[in-house]
């Protein structure tokens, strides 16, 4: 049975479903504004889980697919979208949308959906279940419905009958399409691989903080949230874990088996360890760098064979490996350090109210930004003041699982707290005193932002970084969405070569979900940040009343640009003044002449005439004030304009030269465009000629041959059996006759030399004459037989040729 496949223009990676060849094609999509799509209504989507957990029922694959979870029908809506169509600030959605139905019923309330990196699988997470639905399935009997394969993750661990373990946070790994990281209430971080055994984790890390946290409370050692690091040195192999009291810990290195990383980044890390670690005068630094190099070369074997790899490698895959005699240490808690004075725990406890509830790691340029949200409505913004380094504990062997071939497929270890002397690091220490010594990086406090939320102490706060502008972070809470813009980035500012003063972040309200002051806030049930290749940015939200909100971020981009670059413009003007760069007109002249204050006079002098002595004295004083202010100002203006004439001429000449350069570049582009058009025309002509040749080749008779029937194949086999048999017999007879003739000639030469045997020779010659006559007759018969066989072969060949031409 043959199948036909139907694809729409926006469904570039559509999960192809087979359709019967005789089915009629579906109608084209009708494009509507996204907020007007029929799926965003109370009739199709019911309320999400009533539990106090952050809810996000929307996902985007980064291209043209928008996914919305329907909690009422327990299905997933797939909407094709167009960014910036028809207007630059709008989003259009295709109708009708497709419905992705799980092959196994989803029997729990979904509170979060998340899509993986390549858009092939989507996570369904809830308090009572954890599923992954694959977005490529088979067609259903219902129209626009696709049945997708669904698998359960860690059901025996988290959702057993007698199990009280709660999932605190779950996230896709940024460097793998099949790995999920899960942090649970039993203080264990697990990593699952969807391409392997999904029931059991690939890696397990048992967190042992070992102390009562900053607050001295036993509840403070409970983890709350985690975040993966980004593509920056050892950050990419790090996991940041937040605990209830606001303390942050790091476990490094952790790598999903089979994940892919950039070769240049790994080579930079390897060279750093070899350059600064192995050549250090500190034995501890040498030992730590040796462990790091051993781990890198075993996880990425290409690093140990750099000469044989060559320069054509761009990415490498991580091999399953852990150190057999060491376990990863839990580095932390990270402390704020300023000029050798460590942060007081009591002071930090009093700064933010409530407990820590969420965490976000964001890479901005060269800076690693850590954001911690508190239940009291505060945000704590810190930056790592040093690079992360891997740290192991020797003598603590991990548990490793291997298959029958000796290949590792699982590992588990206990992450104990790093020693106390490793948790203190001073910012004013020289780099040579801290590098590769295993110190956890200190925190540089950027700011503490109070969002002034209406629900103090019970707010749900989550943070999302902007994909286009990394300095901007969106903060979701019960009252709506706020935008936080960072103006000070310590390492990025140093790299640019411009020292900046520390400036507090800017906070802007993007969306408010509080209808009034007396009404209770309504948190969003979905939030997405969308962007296209032309720089457009949108915010898409799903309200509690199941309405879709679309906000174009052009206004916010302008506000961000003004907020970030205003200081840069000020600095550039100061540098221009320092360099004696003449401005067009000075600020002193633009302000105008100074205000003239008339001198105070007695009341009796106001009635004097100009001809009197008192009047002349007063007029002289007024003229003097006028000359000092207005005449001098006029002279300054004249001198300024005359002085700036050459400077203005220089500016105009510079602009003209730039215009000529641009015109010359445009001419070059036009010439190149003509050449490109010529190349395109020649390529089109070559393509057309190749198509014609292909059509001619397709019309050749040899390509139209049909396969032989069974009777014809049997007849051909019989002919093949007889082919060459009689010719072989003839060749063997001729060879035997030639041998006999050779022997006869030899005997005749010997007998002719002996006279005494002439008579006997005559008798023999008679016998030989008889034999020769017999041989001649046999040769004639064989030649006749050979000619007949040749005729038969020609007849067979002509018959086969005629059959092939007729077919």
Secondary structure as GFF3:
##gff-version 3
##sequence-region A 1 807
A	DSSP	beta_strand	3	4	.	.	.	ID=ss1
A	DSSP	beta_strand	19	20	.	.	.	ID=ss2
A	DSSP	beta_strand	30	33	.	.	.	ID=ss3
A	DSSP	three_ten_helix	34	36	.	.	.	ID=ss4
A	DSSP	beta_strand	58	60	.	.	.	ID=ss5
A	DSSP	beta_strand	65	70	.	.	.	ID=ss6
A	DSSP	beta_strand	75	83	.	.	.	ID=ss7
A	DSSP	beta_strand	91	95	.	.	.	ID=ss8
A	DSSP	beta_strand	98	102	.	.	.	ID=ss9
A	DSSP	beta_strand	112	115	.	.	.	ID=ss10
A	DSSP	beta_strand	121	126	.	.	.	ID=ss11
A	DSSP	beta_strand	129	134	.	.	.	ID=ss12
A	DSSP	beta_strand	138	139	.	.	.	ID=ss13
A	DSSP	beta_strand	145	148	.	.	.	ID=ss14
A	DSSP	beta_strand	150	152	.	.	.	ID=ss15
A	DSSP	alpha_helix	155	158	.	.	.	ID=ss16
A	DSSP	beta_strand	167	172	.	.	.	ID=ss17
A	DSSP	beta_strand	179	184	.	.	.	ID=ss18
A	DSSP	beta_strand	188	193	.	.	.	ID=ss19
A	DSSP	beta_strand	203	208	.	.	.	ID=ss20
A	DSSP	three_ten_helix	218	221	.	.	.	ID=ss21
A	DSSP	beta_strand	223	228	.	.	.	ID=ss22
A	DSSP	three_ten_helix	233	237	.	.	.	ID=ss23
A	DSSP	beta_strand	238	243	.	.	.	ID=ss24
A	DSSP	beta_strand	248	252	.	.	.	ID=ss25
A	DSSP	beta_strand	260	262	.	.	.	ID=ss26
A	DSSP	alpha_helix	263	272	.	.	.	ID=ss27
A	DSSP	pi_helix	273	277	.	.	.	ID=ss28
A	DSSP	alpha_helix	283	299	.	.	.	ID=ss29
A	DSSP	three_ten_helix	301	303	.	.	.	ID=ss30
A	DSSP	alpha_helix	306	309	.	.	.	ID=ss31
A	DSSP	beta_strand	315	317	.	.	.	ID=ss32
A	DSSP	beta_strand	326	328	.	.	.	ID=ss33
A	DSSP	beta_strand	330	332	.	.	.	ID=ss34
A	DSSP	beta_strand	337	338	.	.	.	ID=ss35
A	DSSP	beta_strand	341	342	.	.	.	ID=ss36
A	DSSP	alpha_helix	345	351	.	.	.	ID=ss37
A	DSSP	beta_strand	356	364	.	.	.	ID=ss38
A	DSSP	beta_strand	367	374	.	.	.	ID=ss39
A	DSSP	beta_strand	378	384	.	.	.	ID=ss40
A	DSSP	beta_strand	392	394	.	.	.	ID=ss41
A	DSSP	beta_strand	399	402	.	.	.	ID=ss42
A	DSSP	beta_strand	408	416	.	.	.	ID=ss43
A	DSSP	three_ten_helix	420	422	.	.	.	ID=ss44
A	DSSP	three_ten_helix	431	433	.	.	.	ID=ss45
A	DSSP	beta_strand	443	450	.	.	.	ID=ss46
A	DSSP	beta_strand	462	465	.	.	.	ID=ss47
A	DSSP	beta_strand	472	477	.	.	.	ID=ss48
A	DSSP	beta_strand	480	485	.	.	.	ID=ss49
A	DSSP	alpha_helix	490	496	.	.	.	ID=ss50
A	DSSP	beta_strand	506	512	.	.	.	ID=ss51
A	DSSP	beta_strand	526	531	.	.	.	ID=ss52
A	DSSP	beta_strand	537	542	.	.	.	ID=ss53
A	DSSP	beta_strand	548	552	.	.	.	ID=ss54
A	DSSP	alpha_helix	554	578	.	.	.	ID=ss55
A	DSSP	alpha_helix	587	590	.	.	.	ID=ss56
A	DSSP	three_ten_helix	603	607	.	.	.	ID=ss57
A	DSSP	alpha_helix	613	626	.	.	.	ID=ss58
A	DSSP	pi_helix	627	631	.	.	.	ID=ss59
A	DSSP	alpha_helix	632	643	.	.	.	ID=ss60
A	DSSP	alpha_helix	645	698	.	.	.	ID=ss61
A	DSSP	three_ten_helix	701	704	.	.	.	ID=ss62
A	DSSP	alpha_helix	710	722	.	.	.	ID=ss63
A	DSSP	alpha_helix	725	752	.	.	.	ID=ss64
A	DSSP	alpha_helix	758	806	.	.	.	ID=ss65
###
